[in-house]
Amino acid sequence: MIEAGTASRVRVVGIGCHPGQLTAEAREAIAGCDYVIAADKGGADAGADPLLALRRAICADVGTELVAVPDPPRDRDDPADYEGAVRDWHDARAAAYASVIGRRPGTVGFLVWGDPAFYDSTIRVVDRLRLPYDVLPGVSALSLLAARHRVVLHEVGRPVLVTTGRRLAAEVAAGHDNLVVMLDGRLEASSLAGDWDIWWGANLGSPHEELVAGPLRDVVGEITAARARAKDRDGWVMDTYLLRRG
């Protein structure tokens, strides 16, 4: 999409789940960028994207310019071809970023919430630019969840499956009984039958993170209330949970 050499370097930087989670390596990388590109998901409502505001604050703190790019629309109504809809969205994002990079060569940063390895599209989008890039890890929501609840994500000698709320029912039906679930805005776990234990967290790493743990059937209402509090207070909710059959 962009000829190699137009930008000297692209850096995909994991920034953790709150500015306080920024590693020294990540801070140095951001400071060394000529500018950072960030998607603006606020639409016509300027300032409506709180996660963009946090990225902007990080860039201001290290003295690097942030260039906000309106995020292309995405079909989120459970389309029949989900993967195709996501590919189209990634293509549109890459085209929007390419238009900026084509006009502004230099070292370009992309700041990824948490860690770029887990359910984030940035690496796939940057790969479409056909430019040299590297990736720096960040503190992930998975790591924070385990630390806050003082648990190991898997039992002795057993695996853990990392999946999404959209796939949860199918994964349970396939026999998985120890799962970390991300991207679950509907709390799909509340529909599961049987005895399950849950370790749940929202907006992990923030000053007002929410934590709930216990038998799933007993704490669903508590989780629902905690999600509402986080949304009202922070303007956004990112939650993750460990689910284990009792």
C-alpha positions in Angstrom: 0.0 0.0 0.0 3.0 2.3 0.7 6.3 1.8 -0.9 9.0 0.8 1.6 11.2 3.7 2.5 8.4 6.3 2.5 8.4 6.1 6.3 11.7 5.1 7.9 10.1 3.0 10.5 6.8 2.0 12.1 6.6 1.1 15.8 3.7 -0.8 17.3 3.9 -0.1 21.0 1.9 -1.8 23.8 1.1 0.8 26.4 -0.6 -1.4 29.0 -4.0 -0.8 30.4 -3.4 2.7 31.9 -0.7 5.4 31.5 0.8 4.1 34.8 1.5 0.8 33.1 3.7 2.3 30.4 7.1 0.6 30.5 10.4 2.4 30.2 11.0 0.7 26.8 7.6 1.9 25.5 8.1 5.4 26.7 11.5 5.6 25.0 10.0 4.2 21.8 7.2 6.8 21.7 9.6 9.6 22.5 11.7 8.5 19.5 8.7 8.7 17.0 8.2 11.7 14.8 4.5 11.3 15.4 1.9 8.8 16.6 -1.2 7.9 14.6 -4.3 7.1 16.6 -7.9 6.2 15.6 -10.6 8.6 16.7 -13.7 6.7 17.5 -15.7 9.7 18.7 -17.2 10.5 15.3 -18.6 14.0 14.9 -18.6 14.5 18.7 -15.1 16.0 19.3 -13.6 14.7 22.5 -16.0 11.7 22.8 -13.3 9.1 22.6 -11.8 8.7 26.1 -9.2 6.2 25.0 -7.9 8.7 22.4 -7.7 11.3 25.1 -5.5 8.9 27.2 -3.2 8.3 24.2 -3.0 12.0 23.6 -2.0 12.5 27.2 0.8 9.9 26.9 2.1 11.6 23.8 2.0 15.0 25.4 3.9 13.7 28.4 6.8 12.5 26.2 6.7 15.3 23.7 5.5 13.5 20.6 2.8 14.7 18.3 -0.4 12.7 18.0 -2.3 12.7 14.7 -5.9 11.6 15.1 -7.5 9.8 12.2 -11.3 9.3 12.0 -12.0 5.5 12.5 -13.8 4.0 9.5 -17.2 2.6 10.2 -17.5 -1.1 11.0 -20.5 -3.5 10.7 -21.0 -4.6 14.3 -24.5 -6.1 13.9 -23.2 -9.7 13.8 -22.9 -9.9 10.0 -23.2 -13.2 8.3 -19.6 -12.9 7.1 -18.0 -11.7 10.3 -14.5 -12.3 9.2 -15.1 -10.6 5.9 -16.5 -7.5 7.6 -13.5 -7.3 9.9 -11.1 -7.6 6.8 -13.0 -4.8 5.1 -12.6 -2.7 8.3 -8.9 -3.4 8.5 -8.4 -2.5 4.8 -10.3 0.8 5.4 -8.1 1.6 8.5 -4.9 0.8 6.6 -6.0 3.1 3.7 -6.7 5.9 6.2 -3.3 5.5 7.9 -1.5 5.3 4.5 -2.9 8.6 3.4 -1.3 10.2 6.5 2.0 8.4 6.2 2.3 9.2 2.5 2.2 12.9 3.3 4.4 12.6 6.5 7.4 10.4 6.2 9.3 9.6 9.4 9.1 7.2 12.3 5.5 6.6 13.0 4.1 5.1 16.2 0.8 3.2 16.9 -0.1 2.9 20.6 -1.9 -0.3 21.5 -4.0 -0.6 24.6 -2.7 -3.6 26.7 -0.5 -5.8 24.6 -0.6 -6.0 20.7 -0.7 -9.9 20.9 -4.2 -10.2 22.3 -7.3 -9.5 20.3 -6.1 -6.3 18.7 -6.0 -5.4 15.0 -3.1 -3.1 14.9 -0.4 -5.5 13.8 -2.7 -6.8 11.0 -3.5 -3.3 9.9 0.1 -2.1 9.9 1.2 -5.2 8.0 -1.1 -4.0 5.1 1.0 -0.8 4.9 4.0 -2.9 3.6 6.5 -0.9 5.6 9.2 -2.2 8.0 7.9 -2.3 11.6 8.6 -3.7 15.0 6.4 -4.5 18.0 7.0 -3.7 21.7 4.9 -5.7 24.2 2.8 -4.1 26.9 1.2 -5.2 30.2 -1.9 -7.2 29.1 -5.3 -7.3 30.6 -4.8 -11.1 31.0 -1.8 -10.5 33.2 -3.5 -7.8 35.2 -6.6 -9.9 35.8 -4.5 -12.8 37.2 -2.5 -10.4 39.4 -5.5 -8.6 40.8 -7.3 -11.8 41.7 -4.1 -13.5 42.8 -4.8 -16.6 40.6 -3.0 -18.6 38.0 -5.0 -18.6 34.7 -4.6 -22.4 34.3 -4.7 -25.3 36.7 -1.7 -27.6 37.2 -0.6 -29.1 33.9 -3.8 -27.9 32.2 -4.4 -25.4 29.3 -6.3 -22.2 29.3 -8.3 -21.1 26.2 -8.4 -17.4 25.4 -11.5 -16.5 23.4 -14.2 -13.9 22.9 -17.7 -13.5 24.2 -19.0 -14.1 20.7 -17.4 -17.6 20.7 -17.9 -18.5 24.3 -21.0 -20.8 24.0 -19.4 -22.7 21.1 -16.1 -23.2 23.1 -18.0 -24.5 26.1 -20.0 -26.8 23.9 -16.7 -28.1 22.5 -15.6 -29.1 26.1 -13.5 -26.2 27.2 -13.8 -25.6 30.9 -11.1 -23.1 31.7 -11.3 -20.0 29.6 -10.2 -16.3 29.6 -12.9 -14.3 27.8 -12.3 -10.9 26.2 -14.5 -8.6 24.1 -17.7 -9.6 25.8 -19.9 -6.6 26.1 -23.0 -8.8 26.7 -21.6 -10.9 29.5 -22.4 -14.1 27.5 -21.2 -16.2 30.5 -24.5 -15.3 32.3 -26.3 -17.7 29.9 -24.2 -20.7 30.7 -25.7 -23.7 32.4 -23.9 -25.6 35.2 -21.6 -24.6 38.0 -18.9 -22.1 37.0 -16.6 -19.8 38.9 -15.7 -16.4 37.5 -12.9 -13.9 38.2 -13.9 -10.7 36.5 -12.3 -7.3 36.0 -13.1 -4.0 34.2 -10.9 -1.1 33.3 -8.0 -2.9 34.8 -5.0 -0.8 35.8 -7.1 2.4 36.1 -7.5 4.2 39.4 -11.1 2.9 39.8 -10.8 -0.6 38.3 -13.7 -3.0 39.1 -13.2 -6.5 40.4 -15.7 -9.3 41.1 -15.1 -13.0 41.9 -17.2 -15.9 43.0 -19.7 -18.5 41.7 -21.0 -17.2 38.5 -24.7 -17.7 39.3 -24.2 -15.6 42.6 -22.3 -12.7 41.2 -23.9 -11.9 37.8 -25.9 -9.0 39.2 -22.8 -7.7 40.9 -20.9 -7.7 37.7 -23.7 -6.0 35.8 -23.7 -3.2 38.4 -19.9 -2.9 38.3 -20.0 -2.6 34.5 -22.5 0.2 34.7 -20.4 2.1 37.3 -17.3 1.9 35.1 -19.2 3.1 32.1 -20.7 6.1 34.0 -17.4 7.0 35.6 -14.9 6.5 32.9 -17.0 6.7 29.7 -15.8 3.3 28.6 -15.6 -0.3 29.7 -13.0 -2.9 28.9 -13.6 -6.1 30.8 -11.9 -9.5 30.9 -12.7 -12.6 33.0 -11.5 -16.0 33.8 -14.2 -18.7 33.7 -13.7 -22.1 35.2 -16.1 -24.9 35.6 -16.7 -25.6 39.3 
